[in-house]
Structures are given as structure tokens and as C-alpha cells.
Amino acid sequence: MIQKIDHLGIAVRNLDESVKYYENALGLKCEHIEEVPSQKVRTAFFHVGEVHVELLEPTAPESPIAKFLEKNPNGGIHHVAFGTDNIGAQLATAKAAGVHLIHETPIDGAANKLVAFLHPKSTQGVLTEFCTPKA
Ligand code: ZN
């Protein structure tokens, strides 16, 4: 079952500059910065109440975030992540509803979580992530 919006993923060109913006202009505090090899990104996390903001900077040209930045040169909202207590069941439900899954089985994500993405062509235009803490 989906329990909450866990985070908003925001694609950025320069992680360090973006972190400064969120800290200086919005007064948020960066919790941690982490490289996620499975997604070829460097990420920075901010607490915003119950929700997090996840900034994503590509670390390789074939990174999904690099491709997003080719289409959206200024960066922007990249995905919405729903926290679930059963990622396998969530994927099965989505698949049964006709959703095209990018990941049939969850992969390692940032912040010690398992994550899986649904294709935006079958999610009303919003790239959708399911995530759950690793056991
Ligand atoms: Zn995410």
C-alpha cells in the first residue's frame, strides 16, 4: 500500500550550485549527498516536513538524468516517488492495471532504499517511482 509521497526528484545540471540555492535561498539543510551507481547520478537530499526533495545530477552521458536534461535544459521536476510498504505488490498492481514498468523488480536506490520506476507513457505523463526502505 502507498503510505506517502516520499520525495520529489528534481534534475539539476550542477548539484553543488543547486544545493547552495536550496540552503541559501530556501533555508533548507542538505541531509546528505550520495552517488547512486545504478542510476548514474549524484543525489542530494533535503527534508521538507514528511517529504524529501532529491536533487539529481548525472554522472555519465547515458544517465537517465542526462537524457532528461537534453530535453529540459534548465532541469526541473523529474519524478514523484511514492513510499510503499510492499514494493513487489505495488508493482504487480500497476502491471495488472496495464502500466508499463521500467523495472520489473526493484533496484538499489539512494538512501538505502529499493526503488522501481514506472514508464511515464503509462502514468499520465509523470515518471513515477515506488520506494521502500531496504529490510
Ligand atoms: Zn527518486
Backbone and ligand atoms as CSV (ligand in chain L), in Angstrom:
chain,resi,resn,atom,element,x,y,z
A,1,MET,N,N,0.842,-1.193,0.000
A,1,MET,CA,C,0.000,0.000,0.000
A,1,MET,C,C,0.885,1.253,0.000
A,2,ILE,N,N,0.475,2.250,-0.777
A,2,ILE,CA,C,1.217,3.512,-0.763
A,2,ILE,C,C,0.915,4.244,0.532
A,3,GLN,N,N,1.971,4.700,1.194
A,3,GLN,CA,C,1.798,5.329,2.503
A,3,GLN,C,C,1.972,6.843,2.466
A,4,LYS,N,N,2.749,7.320,1.501
A,4,LYS,CA,C,3.025,8.762,1.459
A,4,LYS,C,C,3.760,9.092,0.167
A,5,ILE,N,N,3.832,10.382,-0.137
A,5,ILE,CA,C,4.812,10.819,-1.128
A,5,ILE,C,C,6.139,10.886,-0.390
A,6,ASP,N,N,7.094,10.075,-0.830
A,6,ASP,CA,C,8.382,10.008,-0.151
A,6,ASP,C,C,9.285,11.168,-0.555
A,7,HIS,N,N,9.368,11.398,-1.870
A,7,HIS,CA,C,10.194,12.519,-2.324
A,7,HIS,C,C,9.816,12.963,-3.726
A,8,LEU,N,N,10.257,14.172,-4.048
A,8,LEU,CA,C,10.196,14.693,-5.401
A,8,LEU,C,C,11.617,14.654,-5.941
A,9,GLY,N,N,11.789,14.086,-7.121
A,9,GLY,CA,C,13.098,14.054,-7.769
A,9,GLY,C,C,13.227,15.224,-8.722
A,10,ILE,N,N,14.279,16.003,-8.558
A,10,ILE,CA,C,14.477,17.207,-9.371
A,10,ILE,C,C,15.832,17.107,-10.066
A,11,ALA,N,N,15.796,17.172,-11.401
A,11,ALA,CA,C,17.027,17.088,-12.182
A,11,ALA,C,C,17.732,18.439,-12.181
A,12,VAL,N,N,19.027,18.416,-11.939
A,12,VAL,CA,C,19.819,19.652,-11.929
A,12,VAL,C,C,21.104,19.431,-12.742
A,13,ARG,N,N,21.624,20.530,-13.257
A,13,ARG,CA,C,22.863,20.445,-14.037
A,13,ARG,C,C,24.090,20.386,-13.129
A,14,ASN,N,N,24.022,21.158,-12.027
A,14,ASN,CA,C,25.179,21.271,-11.152
A,14,ASN,C,C,24.724,21.106,-9.705
A,15,LEU,N,N,24.998,19.947,-9.142
A,15,LEU,CA,C,24.471,19.614,-7.821
A,15,LEU,C,C,24.945,20.607,-6.759
A,16,ASP,N,N,26.217,20.964,-6.804
A,16,ASP,CA,C,26.747,21.839,-5.746
A,16,ASP,C,C,26.086,23.214,-5.788
A,17,GLU,N,N,25.879,23.746,-7.003
A,17,GLU,CA,C,25.191,25.039,-7.102
A,17,GLU,C,C,23.750,24.937,-6.640
A,18,SER,N,N,23.092,23.851,-6.995
A,18,SER,CA,C,21.694,23.684,-6.602
A,18,SER,C,C,21.561,23.531,-5.092
A,19,VAL,N,N,22.492,22.792,-4.484
A,19,VAL,CA,C,22.462,22.645,-3.019
A,19,VAL,C,C,22.558,24.016,-2.366
A,20,LYS,N,N,23.433,24.869,-2.908
A,20,LYS,CA,C,23.572,26.223,-2.348
A,20,LYS,C,C,22.264,26.991,-2.437
A,21,TYR,N,N,21.570,26.859,-3.586
A,21,TYR,CA,C,20.277,27.536,-3.735
A,21,TYR,C,C,19.291,27.065,-2.662
A,22,TYR,N,N,19.149,25.760,-2.496
A,22,TYR,CA,C,18.171,25.244,-1.527
A,22,TYR,C,C,18.544,25.650,-0.103
A,23,GLU,N,N,19.855,25.741,0.163
A,23,GLU,CA,C,20.289,26.125,1.517
A,23,GLU,C,C,20.172,27.632,1.734
A,24,ASN,N,N,20.657,28.406,0.761
A,24,ASN,CA,C,20.735,29.862,0.978
A,24,ASN,C,C,19.418,30.571,0.714
A,25,ALA,N,N,18.730,30.175,-0.365
A,25,ALA,CA,C,17.502,30.895,-0.731
A,25,ALA,C,C,16.277,30.339,-0.015
A,26,LEU,N,N,16.264,29.018,0.259
A,26,LEU,CA,C,15.093,28.422,0.902
A,26,LEU,C,C,15.338,28.103,2.374
A,27,GLY,N,N,16.584,28.135,2.795
A,27,GLY,CA,C,16.882,27.884,4.204
A,27,GLY,C,C,16.773,26.427,4.605
A,28,LEU,N,N,16.815,25.507,3.624
A,28,LEU,CA,C,16.778,24.078,3.933
A,28,LEU,C,C,18.194,23.574,4.182
A,29,LYS,N,N,18.281,22.430,4.860
A,29,LYS,CA,C,19.607,21.889,5.169
A,29,LYS,C,C,19.798,20.585,4.417
A,30,CYS,N,N,20.906,20.468,3.701
A,30,CYS,CA,C,21.201,19.236,2.968
A,30,CYS,C,C,21.495,18.126,3.972
A,31,GLU,N,N,20.733,17.018,3.870
A,31,GLU,CA,C,20.943,15.897,4.795
A,31,GLU,C,C,22.160,15.071,4.401
A,32,HIS,N,N,22.211,14.715,3.133
A,32,HIS,CA,C,23.402,14.002,2.675
A,32,HIS,C,C,23.486,14.020,1.158
A,33,ILE,N,N,24.703,13.805,0.686
A,33,ILE,CA,C,24.975,13.718,-0.749
A,33,ILE,C,C,25.507,12.322,-1.003
A,34,GLU,N,N,25.001,11.708,-2.070
A,34,GLU,CA,C,25.337,10.298,-2.302
A,34,GLU,C,C,25.360,10.019,-3.793
A,35,GLU,N,N,26.323,9.221,-4.225
A,35,GLU,CA,C,26.346,8.779,-5.616
A,35,GLU,C,C,25.601,7.446,-5.712
A,36,VAL,N,N,24.749,7.326,-6.753
A,36,VAL,CA,C,23.976,6.088,-6.949
A,36,VAL,C,C,24.398,5.484,-8.282
A,37,PRO,N,N,25.319,4.498,-8.230
A,37,PRO,CA,C,25.862,3.946,-9.480
A,37,PRO,C,C,24.777,3.331,-10.367
A,38,SER,N,N,23.761,2.709,-9.790
A,38,SER,CA,C,22.747,2.033,-10.609
A,38,SER,C,C,22.000,3.027,-11.498
A,39,GLN,N,N,21.923,4.294,-11.088
A,39,GLN,CA,C,21.209,5.300,-11.875
A,39,GLN,C,C,22.157,6.324,-12.505
A,40,LYS,N,N,23.464,6.159,-12.263
A,40,LYS,CA,C,24.473,7.095,-12.789
A,40,LYS,C,C,24.124,8.540,-12.435
A,41,VAL,N,N,23.902,8.731,-11.142
A,41,VAL,CA,C,23.580,10.069,-10.637
A,41,VAL,C,C,24.289,10.319,-9.313
A,42,ARG,N,N,24.431,11.618,-9.015
A,42,ARG,CA,C,24.815,12.061,-7.686
A,42,ARG,C,C,23.581,12.766,-7.129
A,43,THR,N,N,23.235,12.447,-5.884
A,43,THR,CA,C,21.982,12.962,-5.322
A,43,THR,C,C,22.258,13.758,-4.053
A,44,ALA,N,N,21.384,14.712,-3.781
A,44,ALA,CA,C,21.405,15.442,-2.512
A,44,ALA,C,C,19.986,15.439,-1.979
A,45,PHE,N,N,19.835,15.194,-0.674
A,45,PHE,CA,C,18.516,15.094,-0.050
A,45,PHE,C,C,18.283,16.218,0.946
A,46,PHE,N,N,17.062,16.734,0.905
A,46,PHE,CA,C,16.616,17.754,1.853
A,46,PHE,C,C,15.311,17.282,2.496
A,47,HIS,N,N,15.191,17.430,3.790
A,47,HIS,CA,C,13.923,17.217,4.497
A,47,HIS,C,C,13.028,18.411,4.262
A,48,VAL,N,N,11.791,18.177,3.847
A,48,VAL,CA,C,10.792,19.250,3.808
A,48,VAL,C,C,9.559,18.666,4.493
A,49,GLY,N,N,9.477,18.816,5.792
A,49,GLY,CA,C,8.430,18.138,6.546
A,49,GLY,C,C,8.584,16.638,6.389
A,50,GLU,N,N,7.476,15.956,6.016
A,50,GLU,CA,C,7.496,14.498,5.853
A,50,GLU,C,C,8.123,14.079,4.523
A,51,VAL,N,N,8.199,15.032,3.609
A,51,VAL,CA,C,8.623,14.728,2.244
A,51,VAL,C,C,10.089,15.141,2.088
A,52,HIS,N,N,10.763,14.525,1.136
A,52,HIS,CA,C,12.125,14.933,0.818
A,52,HIS,C,C,12.165,15.524,-0.582
A,53,VAL,N,N,13.138,16.375,-0.787
A,53,VAL,CA,C,13.498,16.796,-2.133
A,53,VAL,C,C,14.804,16.072,-2.461
A,54,GLU,N,N,14.834,15.415,-3.609
A,54,GLU,CA,C,16.020,14.685,-4.065
A,54,GLU,C,C,16.538,15.393,-5.316
A,55,LEU,N,N,17.683,16.036,-5.203
A,55,LEU,CA,C,18.302,16.642,-6.383
A,55,LEU,C,C,19.137,15.580,-7.077
A,56,LEU,N,N,19.102,15.579,-8.408
A,56,LEU,CA,C,19.787,14.541,-9.188
A,56,LEU,C,C,20.673,15.183,-10.246
A,57,GLU,N,N,21.940,14.882,-10.189
A,57,GLU,CA,C,22.894,15.371,-11.191
A,57,GLU,C,C,23.476,14.155,-11.907
A,58,PRO,N,N,23.506,14.176,-13.248
A,58,PRO,CA,C,24.044,12.996,-13.953
A,58,PRO,C,C,25.545,12.857,-13.751
A,59,THR,N,N,26.031,11.612,-13.696
A,59,THR,CA,C,27.468,11.365,-13.600
A,59,THR,C,C,28.014,10.750,-14.886
A,60,ALA,N,N,27.139,10.512,-15.855
A,60,ALA,CA,C,27.574,9.942,-17.140
A,60,ALA,C,C,26.589,10.365,-18.214
A,61,PRO,N,N,27.048,10.457,-19.480
A,61,PRO,CA,C,26.153,10.905,-20.560
A,61,PRO,C,C,24.957,9.983,-20.765
A,62,GLU,N,N,25.100,8.689,-20.416
A,62,GLU,CA,C,23.988,7.748,-20.633
A,62,GLU,C,C,23.055,7.685,-19.414
A,63,SER,N,N,23.305,8.526,-18.419
A,63,SER,CA,C,22.419,8.590,-17.249
A,63,SER,C,C,21.026,9.033,-17.685
A,64,PRO,N,N,19.978,8.450,-17.106
A,64,PRO,CA,C,18.619,8.921,-17.423
A,64,PRO,C,C,18.464,10.420,-17.155
A,65,ILE,N,N,19.199,10.937,-16.198
A,65,ILE,CA,C,19.093,12.368,-15.885
A,65,ILE,C,C,19.769,13.211,-16.974
A,66,ALA,N,N,20.841,12.710,-17.553
A,66,ALA,CA,C,21.476,13.421,-18.672
A,66,ALA,C,C,20.500,13.509,-19.843
A,67,LYS,N,N,19.788,12.417,-20.098
A,67,LYS,CA,C,18.802,12.416,-21.204
A,67,LYS,C,C,17.672,13.403,-20.906
A,68,PHE,N,N,17.243,13.449,-19.656
A,68,PHE,CA,C,16.181,14.394,-19.269
A,68,PHE,C,C,16.660,15.830,-19.482
A,69,LEU,N,N,17.908,16.113,-19.143
A,69,LEU,CA,C,18.440,17.472,-19.272
A,69,LEU,C,C,18.620,17.872,-20.738
A,70,GLU,N,N,18.796,16.872,-21.625
A,70,GLU,CA,C,18.843,17.198,-23.052
A,70,GLU,C,C,17.504,17.778,-23.509
A,71,LYS,N,N,16.412,17.214,-22.972
A,71,LYS,CA,C,15.069,17.683,-23.350
A,71,LYS,C,C,14.629,18.884,-22.528
A,72,ASN,N,N,15.172,18.999,-21.330
A,72,ASN,CA,C,14.796,20.077,-20.406
A,72,ASN,C,C,16.065,20.756,-19.909
A,73,PRO,N,N,16.617,21.651,-20.731
A,73,PRO,CA,C,17.966,22.172,-20.443
A,73,PRO,C,C,18.087,22.897,-19.098
A,74,ASN,N,N,16.976,23.424,-18.585
A,74,ASN,CA,C,17.044,24.109,-17.286
A,74,ASN,C,C,16.851,23.172,-16.103
A,75,GLY,N,N,16.648,21.881,-16.386
A,75,GLY,CA,C,16.318,20.960,-15.315
A,75,GLY,C,C,14.856,21.109,-14.934
A,76,GLY,N,N,14.465,20.481,-13.842
A,76,GLY,CA,C,13.075,20.576,-13.411
A,76,GLY,C,C,12.636,19.307,-12.720
A,77,ILE,N,N,11.336,19.238,-12.417
A,77,ILE,CA,C,10.823,18.060,-11.711
A,77,ILE,C,C,10.945,16.848,-12.621
A,78,HIS,N,N,11.605,15.826,-12.130
A,78,HIS,CA,C,11.898,14.631,-12.922
A,78,HIS,C,C,10.977,13.473,-12.561
A,79,HIS,N,N,10.727,13.265,-11.273
A,79,HIS,CA,C,9.822,12.174,-10.886
A,79,HIS,C,C,9.195,12.427,-9.528
A,80,VAL,N,N,8.094,11.699,-9.297
A,80,VAL,CA,C,7.424,11.693,-7.990
A,80,VAL,C,C,7.591,10.286,-7.434
A,81,ALA,N,N,8.040,10.203,-6.181
A,81,ALA,CA,C,8.285,8.894,-5.566
A,81,ALA,C,C,7.275,8.643,-4.451
A,82,PHE,N,N,6.576,7.522,-4.574
A,82,PHE,CA,C,5.615,7.116,-3.558
A,82,PHE,C,C,6.255,6.066,-2.656
A,83,GLY,N,N,6.206,6.310,-1.360
A,83,GLY,CA,C,6.699,5.322,-0.397
A,83,GLY,C,C,5.647,4.250,-0.184
A,84,THR,N,N,6.080,2.999,-0.263
A,84,THR,CA,C,5.153,1.877,-0.103
A,84,THR,C,C,5.732,0.868,0.891
A,85,ASP,N,N,4.837,0.113,1.540
A,85,ASP,CA,C,5.331,-0.921,2.466
A,85,ASP,C,C,5.506,-2.259,1.756
A,86,ASN,N,N,5.118,-2.339,0.474
A,86,ASN,CA,C,5.304,-3.598,-0.254
A,86,ASN,C,C,5.520,-3.288,-1.732
A,87,ILE,N,N,6.766,-3.091,-2.097
A,87,ILE,CA,C,7.074,-2.622,-3.446
A,87,ILE,C,C,6.721,-3.691,-4.487
A,88,GLY,N,N,6.888,-4.970,-4.139
A,88,GLY,CA,C,6.563,-6.041,-5.078
A,88,GLY,C,C,5.077,-6.054,-5.413
A,89,ALA,N,N,4.247,-5.941,-4.382
A,89,ALA,CA,C,2.795,-5.938,-4.585
A,89,ALA,C,C,2.368,-4.692,-5.355
A,90,GLN,N,N,3.053,-3.570,-5.077
A,90,GLN,CA,C,2.716,-2.311,-5.755
A,90,GLN,C,C,2.999,-2.434,-7.254
A,91,LEU,N,N,4.137,-3.052,-7.588
A,91,LEU,CA,C,4.490,-3.255,-8.998
A,91,LEU,C,C,3.504,-4.206,-9.669
A,92,ALA,N,N,3.109,-5.247,-8.948
A,92,ALA,CA,C,2.168,-6.219,-9.515
A,92,ALA,C,C,0.823,-5.552,-9.787
A,93,THR,N,N,0.380,-4.709,-8.875
A,93,THR,CA,C,-0.896,-4.000,-9.054
A,93,THR,C,C,-0.839,-3.090,-10.269
A,94,ALA,N,N,0.274,-2.336,-10.382
A,94,ALA,CA,C,0.420,-1.412,-11.507
A,94,ALA,C,C,0.441,-2.182,-12.827
A,95,LYS,N,N,1.190,-3.294,-12.834
A,95,LYS,CA,C,1.296,-4.093,-14.059
A,95,LYS,C,C,-0.070,-4.654,-14.456
A,96,ALA,N,N,-0.807,-5.144,-13.470
A,96,ALA,CA,C,-2.146,-5.689,-13.739
A,96,ALA,C,C,-3.079,-4.606,-14.290
A,97,ALA,N,N,-2.808,-3.346,-13.930
A,97,ALA,CA,C,-3.625,-2.230,-14.410
A,97,ALA,C,C,-3.163,-1.739,-15.785
A,98,GLY,N,N,-2.166,-2.426,-16.361
A,98,GLY,CA,C,-1.734,-2.106,-17.716
A,98,GLY,C,C,-0.575,-1.129,-17.791
A,99,VAL,N,N,0.060,-0.858,-16.653
A,99,VAL,CA,C,1.170,0.096,-16.634
A,99,VAL,C,C,2.444,-0.587,-17.129
A,100,HIS,N,N,3.192,0.128,-17.959
A,100,HIS,CA,C,4.478,-0.362,-18.428
A,100,HIS,C,C,5.524,-0.088,-17.351
A,101,LEU,N,N,6.175,-1.141,-16.874
A,101,LEU,CA,C,7.167,-0.989,-15.806
A,101,LEU,C,C,8.554,-0.797,-16.403
A,102,ILE,N,N,9.296,0.171,-15.910
A,102,ILE,CA,C,10.697,0.296,-16.310
A,102,ILE,C,C,11.507,-0.782,-15.581
A,103,HIS,N,N,11.190,-1.004,-14.322
A,103,HIS,CA,C,11.840,-2.062,-13.535
A,103,HIS,C,C,10.802,-3.096,-13.104
A,104,GLU,N,N,10.953,-4.311,-13.594
A,104,GLU,CA,C,10.036,-5.386,-13.184
A,104,GLU,C,C,10.316,-5.790,-11.745
A,105,THR,N,N,11.598,-5.678,-11.360
A,105,THR,CA,C,11.963,-5.948,-9.970
A,105,THR,C,C,12.740,-4.746,-9.457
A,106,PRO,N,N,12.650,-4.448,-8.161
A,106,PRO,CA,C,13.281,-3.248,-7.621
A,106,PRO,C,C,14.802,-3.282,-7.732
A,107,ILE,N,N,15.385,-2.106,-7.833
A,107,ILE,CA,C,16.845,-1.961,-7.869
A,107,ILE,C,C,17.280,-1.128,-6.666
A,108,ASP,N,N,18.597,-1.100,-6.429
A,108,ASP,CA,C,19.132,-0.294,-5.326
A,108,ASP,C,C,19.007,1.182,-5.654
A,109,GLY,N,N,18.428,1.941,-4.726
A,109,GLY,CA,C,18.321,3.383,-4.901
A,109,GLY,C,C,19.147,4.110,-3.856
A,110,ALA,N,N,18.989,5.432,-3.827
A,110,ALA,CA,C,19.685,6.231,-2.823
A,110,ALA,C,C,19.044,6.009,-1.459
A,111,ALA,N,N,19.735,6.479,-0.433
A,111,ALA,CA,C,19.210,6.497,0.940
A,111,ALA,C,C,18.809,5.096,1.420
A,112,ASN,N,N,19.576,4.070,0.974
A,112,ASN,CA,C,19.363,2.701,1.437
A,112,ASN,C,C,17.930,2.211,1.171
A,113,LYS,N,N,17.455,2.511,-0.034
A,113,LYS,CA,C,16.103,2.089,-0.398
A,113,LYS,C,C,16.127,1.217,-1.636
A,114,LEU,N,N,15.081,0.413,-1.768
A,114,LEU,CA,C,14.804,-0.286,-3.021
A,114,LEU,C,C,13.832,0.575,-3.798
A,115,VAL,N,N,14.075,0.705,-5.098
A,115,VAL,CA,C,13.237,1.580,-5.914
A,115,VAL,C,C,12.871,0.869,-7.220
A,116,ALA,N,N,11.785,1.310,-7.828
A,116,ALA,CA,C,11.392,0.832,-9.161
A,116,ALA,C,C,10.606,1.944,-9.826
A,117,PHE,N,N,10.824,2.081,-11.126
A,117,PHE,CA,C,10.174,3.162,-11.873
A,117,PHE,C,C,9.114,2.611,-12.823
A,118,LEU,N,N,8.060,3.410,-13.002
A,118,LEU,CA,C,7.002,3.123,-13.973
A,118,LEU,C,C,7.187,4.063,-15.146
A,119,HIS,N,N,6.900,3.584,-16.334
A,119,HIS,CA,C,7.141,4.400,-17.524
A,119,HIS,C,C,6.145,5.557,-17.619
A,120,PRO,N,N,6.661,6.792,-17.870
A,120,PRO,CA,C,5.758,7.952,-17.891
A,120,PRO,C,C,4.696,7.888,-18.992
A,121,LYS,N,N,4.954,7.078,-20.039
A,121,LYS,CA,C,3.921,6.961,-21.086
A,121,LYS,C,C,2.666,6.289,-20.557
A,122,SER,N,N,2.792,5.526,-19.472
A,122,SER,CA,C,1.586,4.886,-18.930
A,122,SER,C,C,1.252,5.381,-17.522
A,123,THR,N,N,1.801,6.542,-17.136
A,123,THR,CA,C,1.488,7.078,-15.803
A,123,THR,C,C,1.013,8.528,-15.899
A,124,GLN,N,N,0.235,8.822,-16.929
A,124,GLN,CA,C,-0.339,10.159,-17.071
A,124,GLN,C,C,0.736,11.237,-17.145
A,125,GLY,N,N,1.885,10.860,-17.712
A,125,GLY,CA,C,2.910,11.857,-18.008
A,125,GLY,C,C,3.896,12.135,-16.902
A,126,VAL,N,N,3.717,11.528,-15.738
A,126,VAL,CA,C,4.648,11.776,-14.626
A,126,VAL,C,C,5.470,10.516,-14.371
A,127,LEU,N,N,6.785,10.626,-14.537
A,127,LEU,CA,C,7.640,9.491,-14.196
A,127,LEU,C,C,7.417,9.180,-12.719
A,128,THR,N,N,7.066,7.932,-12.451
A,128,THR,CA,C,6.644,7.537,-11.101
A,128,THR,C,C,7.609,6.509,-10.542
A,129,GLU,N,N,7.991,6.725,-9.295
A,129,GLU,CA,C,8.883,5.798,-8.597
A,129,GLU,C,C,8.134,5.207,-7.407
A,130,PHE,N,N,8.341,3.929,-7.158
A,130,PHE,CA,C,7.955,3.340,-5.871
A,130,PHE,C,C,9.242,3.154,-5.092
A,131,CYS,N,N,9.200,3.390,-3.797
A,131,CYS,CA,C,10.387,3.123,-2.984
A,131,CYS,C,C,9.983,2.586,-1.624
A,132,THR,N,N,10.918,1.830,-1.061
A,132,THR,CA,C,10.693,1.228,0.254
A,132,THR,C,C,12.055,1.045,0.918
A,133,PRO,N,N,12.123,1.221,2.234
A,133,PRO,CA,C,13.410,1.010,2.889
A,133,PRO,C,C,13.877,-0.433,2.701
A,134,LYS,N,N,15.191,-0.626,2.559
A,134,LYS,CA,C,15.726,-1.974,2.478
A,134,LYS,C,C,15.539,-2.665,3.819
A,135,ALA,N,N,15.203,-3.953,3.758
A,135,ALA,CA,C,14.968,-4.695,5.007
A,135,ALA,C,C,16.252,-4.768,5.828
L,1,ZN,ZN,ZN,13.786,9.185,-6.520
